[in-house]
Amino acid sequence: MIAWGRLALGAGALGVSVLSGVFGASWLNENSDALSNILSFFSVLAGFLVAVIALTADDRGLRGSSWRAKHYNAKTIRRRLSRHRMLFSLYLSACFLAFADSLKIQLSDEHRSWLNGITLGVAVFAFLLSFSLPHNLSEEYLRRLDQAVRDARKPAQKSEGESKRR
């Protein structure tokens, strides 16, 4: 099943990031504050995402229900972890590029412009993809909440069925 919303968000973010990398590369020339901000921002986001990955990998979603439900939940958890790992890699790439750009290695003007454009493009792309995190996290929490309610109903339904038989 294709997640059209995710695909549209990714395509839109990619388009905006390419445009910002092409037309905004000059903004990073000799602007160490911007590079420092990019590095700090994505370092914090990477740390936050590690916590999100740890919470997503929690095996509570695999407890209690039938093997089919566990299989479905495991597939869902794998997909979410894969997306989080890709976003984490993108955060680290933005950090690495900002760090490399801040070193002010002797490069030709053309190469410096390319490095600045790629740095800004990756940073914008990672930032825009981060807007999906709150939705994904709340969706995961609501899914777990619904599962907990279903698991709590099962013993109550069994005891009601046993009392009716008596």
N, C-alpha and C positions, 0 to 999 in steps of 0.2 A: 504494500500500500504506500503510495506516494503522499508525503506530507506537503501539500501545496503551499501552506502558509510558511513553513520552514524554508522551502525552496524559494519562495518570493522574497522572504527576509534576507536570505543568503545572497540572492542575485542583486537585490537592491543595495545591500551593504557592499558587495563587491564593486558595483558600479560607482557608488559614492567614493569608495576608498581609492579606486583607480583614478578618478577625477581629482581627488584631493592630493594624491601622490604626484600626478602630472603637473597640476597647476599650483600646488602648495609647497613644492620642494624648496623654493627659495625662502620660505618662512623659517626654515630650520638653519639656514646659513648663519654661522656665528651666533646662534641663539642657544647658549648653553642652558638657560633657564627652561626653555621648552623641552630640551632633551632630558633634563633632570626631572621635570614634571612627568614626562612620559615614563621614564624609568621608575619613579616612585609610584605612580598610579598603577602601572601594571604589576609591580611587585606586590602591592597590597591586594590587587584583584587575584593574583596567582595564589597568595596565601588563603584568601577567602575560598577560592575554588577547591583547594585541597580539602578544606573542611566540608564543602559540599559533596565532593567525591566520597569522602569517608561516610557521610550520612546516606548517600545514595547506595553505597555498597552494603549498608546494614542489611542483615539477612532476615529482618522481621517480616518482610513481605513474603518470605518463603515458608513461614511457619503456619501450622494449623490446618490448612485446607487440603483439598484433594491434589493428587499428583498433576492433574491437568492445570489446575490453578497455579500450582508451584511452577510448572513448566512455562506457562504464560508470563508469570511474574518475573521469572529468571530472564526470559527474553527481553522484557521491558527494561529490567535493570541493566542488562548488557548494553542495550541501545543507548540508554541515558549515560552510562559510564563512558561509552565510546564518544558521545558528543562532548561530555565534560572534558575528557582527555584531549580531544582535538582543540577545544577552546583553551585549555591549559597550555598546550604546545604553542598556540598562537600568542598567548600572553608572554610566554618565555621568549618567543621570537621577537616580539616588540621590545622586550627588555634588552635582549642581546643586541638588536640593531641600534637602539638608542645608546647603549653603552659603547658599541663600536663607533658610532658616529661622534660621540662625545670625546673620544680619544684624540681626535684631530690628526689622524694619520695623514701624511703627505699624499694627497691624491690630486689628480688633475681636476679642473673645474667641472668637466663633464662627468667624471666618476663621482665627485662629491655631490653633484646634483642628482645622480642616479641613487646614491646611498640615501640622501635626504628624502627623495621621493618614495623609495621603498620603505624607509623607516616610517614616514608619515602615513603611507598607504596601509601598511600592516597595522599600525596603531589605530587608525580610523576603523579598519575592518574589524579588529578585535573588539573595539569599543562598541560598535554598532551591534555586533552579535551578542554582546553582553546584555542587551535589552531583553533578550528572551529568557534570561535566568530567573527573574522573579516569577514569571508565568510558569516556567518548568518546575520551580521549587514549590509553589503553591499547589500546582496540579499533583505533584508527588505526595504532598502532605494530605491533600483531600482524598487521594486514592487510598492511602494508608488508613485514614480515618474511616472511610467506608468499609474497608476490610476489617477493621477492628469492630465495627458495629455488626457486620455479618457474622464474625466469629463469636461475638457475645450473644447473638440471637440463637445460634445453633444449640447450645446447652439448654436454653430456655424453651426452644421448640421441642427438644427431645423430652424434657420433663413434662411439658404440657401434653404431649402425645402419650406418655406413660400413664399420666393421671387420668386421661380420658378412657384408656383401656381398662382401668381398674374398676 
